[in-house]
Amino acid sequence: MARITWKSIQTEADFREAIAESKERTVIIFKHSTRCSVSFMAKKNLEMQWDIDEAKASIYYLDLIAFRPISKLISQELGVEHQSPQAIVLKNELVVDARSHSEISVDALHTFL
């Protein structure tokens, strides 16, 4: 298994970088609540099962408790209802998938590479 190289989203500029990067490769934004056991398990499962080549996809991490305004911006700009935990998949600056809770898995993400 490969190790996840998380890219952090803490600012609007970080979010814009993720959108721009989606023109070159698949981008996954993982919105994580540090106060939620379901979110903790979803993150842990991603980390344990991760086998996605960095050349094919980048994964961004948002601590939605610490950066709530950025979480709201992401939901508004991408037109995706807020969930926690949540994985939003972008290609060519467009949302191609958004899933939450137990729907989040590496196998499901492979569909969009």
C-alpha positions, 0 to 999 in steps of 0.5 A: 500500500502507498502512503497518502500524501495529504495536501492541506486546505486552510485558505481560499487559495489552497482551495483554488489550487485544488480546483486548478490541479483538477485540470491535470489529474483527479483531485479528491477533497476529504472534509474531516471533522476532528470531533466525529468518530465516523469521520475518524474511521473514514479517514483511517480506512482511506489511509489503510487502503490507499493505493492510488498513484500520486500521478493519477490523483491528489488528495486534499485534507480539510479540517472542517472544524478549524476551517469552517468558512473554507468548508462552507465556501467549498460547498457553495462553490462546488454546489455540493451539500455539506456532509461530514465526513465527505469526499468530493472528486474533481476532474477538469474543475467539475465535481464528478462525485461526492460521497459521505460516511460509509460510502467513502472508500478507496475502491469507490475512488478508483472509479474516477481515476 
